[in-house]
Amino acid sequence: ASLEEAAPSFRRAVALQPRHADALFNRANAFLQLRRFEDAARDCTSLVRVDPNYKYALGYRNHFRLQCCDWRDLGEERTKIAAGIRAGTRIIPPFAYLALGTAPEDQLACARICVNDVWPPAAQPVWKGEVYRHPKIRIAYLSADFHEHATAYLMAGLFELRDRARFDIHALSFGPDLKGAMRGRLTPCFSSFTDVRRLQDRDVAKLLREKEIDIAVDLKGYTQDARPGIFAHRGAPLQVSYLGFPGTMGADFIDYIVAD
């Protein structure tokens, strides 16, 4: 079903059971995807009343309110959210906290709470310590944004100007297959361009291992359509966060962040 069809279904579910926490949360997420932020915030307010400890509900409400310039209780909620993070609770997702948190240690704690909750490191990593001896360093860039997107506009020149004598670069795309000028510009930059939308996270990590990728670069972080779970399976010796998410991943399976 489409999002437009999902919203009325969730509305019916909430009408039948107004205090059903999961129904409220799912409808808020549907409204988020439809960019109906006021409706999403309203559902989160109802959710917080039903279950004050429902995971991430308070943080999402704050995030949705900010999207529509609703500053009610901002100072109070900011204090409450920071306290929740310091207590180790699942109160706000990392992307939403970027707009609130000023203390780096709180942002780190927020990211750690979320990654351990949703994307914990795999018990059996795909890469098991093998040493590759390639004439060129193999780098794979993973993103949902290899099309007309801000990340692509920022990265296209970098891909085009790589040192071909030293680096062999690959793209793994888990975003939409949008044909256009930017996709046409990007595809020839890579030794291989692979659509992995339909692969499970571990299977994508296995593909990194099969390609003997030395460095896997995550261009999404915790932004929309991100897939940190791929990196949780450790498909490459080095895994790096770059550009897409301006903060720490808080994850043991991310070795470096490239930032300025």
C-alpha positions as CSV (number, residue, x, y, z in Angstrom):
1,A,0.0,0.0,0.0
2,S,1.1,3.6,-0.6
3,L,1.6,6.1,2.2
4,E,-1.5,7.9,1.1
5,E,-3.4,4.6,1.6
6,A,-1.6,3.7,4.8
7,A,-2.6,6.9,6.7
8,P,-6.4,6.2,6.5
9,S,-5.8,2.6,7.7
10,F,-3.8,3.9,10.7
11,R,-6.6,6.5,11.3
12,R,-9.1,3.6,11.4
13,A,-6.9,1.6,13.8
14,V,-6.5,4.6,16.1
15,A,-10.3,5.3,16.0
16,L,-10.9,1.7,17.1
17,Q,-8.2,1.8,19.8
18,P,-7.3,5.4,20.7
19,R,-4.8,4.2,23.3
20,H,-3.0,1.7,21.0
21,A,0.6,3.0,21.3
22,D,2.0,1.2,18.2
23,A,-0.9,2.4,16.0
24,L,-0.2,6.0,17.1
25,F,3.5,5.6,16.5
26,N,3.0,4.0,13.1
27,R,0.5,6.7,12.0
28,A,3.0,9.4,13.2
29,N,5.6,7.8,11.0
30,A,3.3,7.7,8.0
31,F,2.5,11.4,8.5
32,L,6.3,12.1,8.7
33,Q,6.8,10.4,5.3
34,L,4.0,12.6,3.9
35,R,5.6,15.6,5.5
36,R,2.5,16.3,7.6
37,F,4.6,17.3,10.6
38,E,1.8,18.9,12.6
39,D,-0.2,15.7,12.4
40,A,2.8,13.6,13.3
41,A,3.6,15.8,16.3
42,R,-0.1,15.5,17.4
43,D,0.1,11.7,17.3
44,C,3.3,11.8,19.3
45,T,1.7,14.0,21.9
46,S,-1.1,11.4,22.2
47,L,1.5,8.6,22.4
48,V,3.4,10.3,25.2
49,R,0.1,10.6,27.1
50,V,-0.6,6.9,26.6
51,D,2.9,5.7,27.3
52,P,5.4,8.3,28.6
53,N,8.2,5.8,28.1
54,Y,7.4,4.7,24.6
55,K,10.8,4.6,22.9
56,Y,11.9,7.8,21.1
57,A,8.3,9.2,21.3
58,L,9.3,12.4,23.1
59,G,12.3,13.1,20.9
60,Y,10.2,12.5,17.7
61,R,7.5,14.9,19.0
62,N,10.1,17.6,19.5
63,H,11.6,16.9,16.1
64,F,8.2,17.1,14.3
65,R,7.3,20.3,16.1
66,L,10.5,22.0,15.0
67,Q,9.8,21.1,11.4
68,C,6.7,23.3,11.6
69,C,8.3,26.1,13.8
70,D,6.4,25.1,16.9
71,W,8.6,26.1,19.8
72,R,6.2,25.2,22.6
73,D,8.0,23.8,25.7
74,L,11.3,23.7,23.7
75,G,13.5,24.6,26.7
76,E,11.8,22.2,29.0
77,E,11.8,19.3,26.5
78,R,15.5,19.9,25.6
79,T,16.4,19.5,29.3
80,K,14.2,16.4,29.7
81,I,15.7,14.8,26.6
82,A,19.3,15.5,27.7
83,A,18.5,14.0,31.1
84,G,17.0,10.9,29.4
85,I,20.1,10.4,27.2
86,R,22.3,10.6,30.3
87,A,20.1,8.0,32.0
88,G,20.6,5.7,29.0
89,T,17.0,5.8,27.8
90,R,15.8,5.5,24.2
91,I,14.3,9.0,24.2
92,I,15.4,10.5,20.8
93,P,17.1,9.3,17.6
94,P,20.5,10.7,16.7
95,F,19.4,12.7,13.7
96,A,16.7,14.5,15.6
97,Y,19.1,15.3,18.5
98,L,21.5,17.1,16.2
99,A,19.1,20.1,16.3
100,L,19.0,20.1,20.1
101,G,22.2,18.8,21.7
102,T,25.2,21.0,22.2
103,A,27.4,18.7,24.3
104,P,29.4,16.3,22.2
105,E,29.3,13.7,24.9
106,D,25.5,13.7,24.9
107,Q,25.4,13.3,21.1
108,L,27.8,10.3,21.4
109,A,25.6,8.8,24.2
110,C,22.5,9.3,22.0
111,A,24.1,7.6,19.0
112,R,25.3,4.7,21.2
113,I,21.9,4.1,22.7
114,C,20.3,4.0,19.3
115,V,22.8,1.9,17.5
116,N,22.9,-0.7,20.3
117,D,19.1,-0.8,20.2
118,V,18.5,-1.0,16.5
119,W,21.8,-2.0,14.8
120,P,24.0,-3.9,17.3
121,P,27.2,-5.3,15.9
122,A,26.8,-8.8,14.4
123,A,27.9,-11.6,16.5
124,Q,29.7,-13.1,13.5
125,P,31.2,-10.4,11.3
126,V,31.5,-11.1,7.6
127,W,35.1,-10.0,7.3
128,K,37.3,-12.2,9.5
129,G,40.6,-10.5,9.4
130,E,41.7,-11.4,5.8
131,V,44.5,-9.3,4.4
132,Y,44.1,-8.1,0.8
133,R,47.1,-7.4,-1.4
134,H,45.7,-5.3,-4.3
135,P,47.8,-3.1,-6.5
136,K,45.2,-0.4,-5.8
137,I,43.2,0.4,-2.7
138,R,39.6,-0.7,-3.2
139,I,37.0,1.8,-1.8
140,A,33.3,1.2,-1.8
141,Y,30.9,4.1,-1.3
142,L,27.4,3.1,0.0
143,S,24.5,5.4,-0.3
144,A,20.8,5.9,-1.3
145,D,21.7,9.2,-3.0
146,F,23.4,8.4,-6.3
147,H,21.0,10.6,-8.2
148,E,19.8,14.3,-8.1
149,H,20.5,14.7,-4.4
150,A,22.7,17.1,-2.4
151,T,25.2,14.3,-1.5
152,A,25.7,13.5,-5.2
153,Y,26.2,17.2,-6.1
154,L,28.8,17.4,-3.4
155,M,30.6,14.2,-4.3
156,A,30.5,14.0,-8.1
157,G,33.7,16.0,-8.6
158,L,35.5,13.9,-6.0
159,F,34.6,10.7,-7.8
160,E,35.7,12.1,-11.1
161,L,39.0,13.4,-9.8
162,R,40.1,10.3,-7.9
163,D,43.7,9.1,-8.4
164,R,43.0,6.2,-10.8
165,A,46.6,4.9,-10.4
166,R,46.1,4.4,-6.7
167,F,42.4,3.9,-6.0
168,D,39.8,1.5,-7.4
169,I,36.3,2.8,-6.4
170,H,32.9,1.1,-6.4
171,A,29.4,2.2,-5.7
172,L,26.7,0.2,-3.8
173,S,23.4,1.9,-4.2
174,F,20.4,1.1,-2.0
175,G,18.4,4.1,-3.1
176,P,15.9,4.5,-6.0
177,D,17.0,3.7,-9.5
178,L,16.4,7.2,-10.8
179,K,17.6,7.8,-14.3
180,G,18.8,11.3,-14.9
181,A,21.8,13.5,-15.6
182,M,23.4,13.0,-12.2
183,R,23.1,9.2,-12.3
184,G,24.5,9.3,-15.8
185,R,27.4,11.4,-14.6
186,L,28.2,9.2,-11.6
187,T,28.0,5.7,-13.0
188,P,31.1,5.9,-15.2
189,C,33.2,7.1,-12.3
190,F,33.1,3.6,-10.6
191,S,34.7,0.3,-11.6
192,S,31.3,-1.2,-10.6
193,F,27.9,0.3,-9.8
194,T,25.7,-2.2,-8.0
195,D,22.1,-1.9,-7.1
196,V,21.7,-3.6,-3.7
197,R,18.2,-2.3,-2.8
198,R,16.7,-5.8,-2.6
199,L,19.6,-7.4,-0.7
200,Q,19.5,-7.9,3.1
201,D,22.0,-6.0,5.2
202,R,24.2,-9.1,5.7
203,D,24.1,-10.0,2.0
204,V,25.4,-6.5,1.2
205,A,28.2,-6.9,3.7
206,K,29.0,-10.3,2.0
207,L,29.2,-8.5,-1.3
208,L,31.8,-6.1,0.2
209,R,33.8,-9.1,1.2
210,E,33.4,-10.8,-2.2
211,K,34.7,-7.7,-3.9
212,E,37.6,-7.6,-1.4
213,I,36.8,-4.0,-0.5
214,D,39.5,-2.4,1.7
215,I,37.5,0.6,2.8
216,A,33.7,0.9,3.0
217,V,32.4,4.5,3.2
218,D,29.0,5.1,4.6
219,L,27.5,8.3,3.0
220,K,24.2,8.1,5.0
221,G,24.9,7.8,8.7
222,Y,21.5,8.2,10.5
223,T,19.8,10.2,7.8
224,Q,16.7,9.2,5.8
225,D,17.0,5.8,4.0
226,A,20.2,5.0,5.9
227,R,21.2,1.4,6.4
228,P,23.7,1.2,9.3
229,G,22.9,-2.5,9.6
230,I,25.1,-3.2,6.6
231,F,28.1,-1.9,8.4
232,A,27.1,-3.7,11.6
233,H,27.9,-7.0,9.8
234,R,31.5,-5.7,9.1
235,G,32.1,-6.5,5.5
236,A,35.3,-4.6,5.1
237,P,38.5,-4.1,7.2
238,L,38.0,-0.4,7.5
239,Q,34.6,1.3,7.7
240,V,34.2,5.0,7.5
241,S,31.5,7.6,8.0
242,Y,31.6,10.5,5.6
243,L,29.5,13.6,4.6
244,G,25.9,12.5,4.9
245,F,25.6,12.6,8.7
246,P,27.3,15.5,10.5
247,G,27.9,13.7,13.8
248,T,29.3,10.6,15.4
249,M,27.8,7.2,14.6
250,G,28.6,6.0,18.2
251,A,29.2,2.5,16.7
252,D,32.1,0.2,17.2
253,F,31.8,-1.0,13.6
254,I,32.6,2.5,12.3
255,D,36.3,3.1,12.6
256,Y,36.6,6.7,11.5
257,I,34.6,9.8,10.6
258,V,36.0,12.1,7.9
259,A,35.0,15.6,8.8
260,D,36.1,19.2,8.8
